[in-house]
Amino acid sequence: MRGGAGGARSCGGSGARGAARREAAAAAAEHPSGILSSRAERTHSTMMNADMDGIAVEAENRVELEEKTRLINQVLELQHTLEDLSARVDAVKEENLKLKSENQVLGQYIENLMSASSVFQTTDTKSKRK
């Protein structure tokens, strides 16, 4: 650990908030009476605003993370639904082919029955009249 950097971090953190805290502490140290000057009050106000901004950013990040999680779950659910629908379409196609084949067999069977039966034989009306 570096000597100067560790001390600066311990009295206020890093970034804008740390700088604001250090400045407020320095301003308070300049006034032995303990009354903060207007500069120190502004610094304290800036520090509070930085804290509020940090909270707002954390809340935005949490909301974004929740939205991403919700969208990912929705995408996964839609993928599963699509897989289920694709499987159903494949099953219906197979059933359709099976039924077409059965219809062809039944159609051929009916044609054979009709040709074997005298009821369905074509009659030549001209030859009978003669």
N, C-alpha and C positions, 0 to 999 in steps of 0.2 A: 504494500500500500504506500502511496506517496504521501508525504507529510502534509502538504498544503491542501491537496484535493480531498483527503478524508475529512479534514476539519470543516471544509465548506459544505460538504454533503451532510454532515451530521447536524448542522444548524438550520437545515431547511429543505433539503432535497435537491432536485436538479431542475433545470429549465426555468420558466418564467415564475413559477410558484416559489422555487428556492431562492431566486434572486429577490423577489418581493419580500420574502421572510427575512432574508439577510439585511435588506435595506431597512425594514421596519425595526429589526433588532438594533441596528446601528443608530437609527434615529432615536430610539428609546434610550440608548446608552448615552447619547449626547445630552439628554435632559435629566439631571440628577433628581429633579423633583418628581419624576415618574409621569409627568403629563406629556402626552404625545403632541408633537407639533403638527401643523396642518399637512406638512409633507409626509410625516409618518402616518397620519390618518389616511391620506390618499394612498400611500403604499399599502397600508392594511386593507383598504377597500379594493385595491388592485389584486392583492393576494386572495381576498375572498372571492372576487370575480373569477380569478384563475381557478380556484377550487370549484366554483359553480360550473365553470366551463368544462372542467375535467369530469364532473358528475354528469353533465349533459352529454358529453362525448361517450362516456361509459354506457349511459342509457341508450344512446343511438346505436352503439355497437351491439348491445344486448338485443335491441329490437331487430337490427339487421340480421344477427345470428339466428334469432327465432324465425324470422321470415325465410331465411335460407333453408333452415331445417324443415320448415313447413313445406316449402317448394320441393325439396328433395324427397320428402315423404310422399308428396302428391305425384311426383314423377315416377317413383317406384311403384306406387299403387296403379298408376295408369299403365306402366309396363306390364305388370301382372295381369291387368284386365285385358290388355292386348294379346298377351300370350294365351289366356283362356279363350278369347274370341277366335284366335287363329286355330287353336286345337279344335274348337267347335266347328269351324268352317271345314277343316279337314275331315272331321267325322261325318258331317253332312254330305260332303262330296263323295265319300266312300259309300254311304247309304244310298245316295242317288245313283251311283254306278251299279250297285247291287240291284236296286229296283228296276233300272233300265234293262239289265240282263234278264231278270225274272219276267218282265213284260215281253221281251222278245221270245222267250221260251213259251210263255202262255199264248202269245199271238200265233206262233208256229203250230202249237198244239190245236188251237181253235181252227186254223186253216186246214190242218190234216183231218180233223173231225168233219168239217164242212165238205171237204172233197170226198170223203168216204161215205157220206150220207146221201141217199137219193133225194131227200127233201131239198137239198141245196144244189142239185144238179141243174144245169141250164137246160131248158127245153127249147127245142126248135119248133116254133109254132107253124112255120111254113110247111115243114115236112109232114106234120100231122094232118094238115088240111087236105093234102093231096090224096 
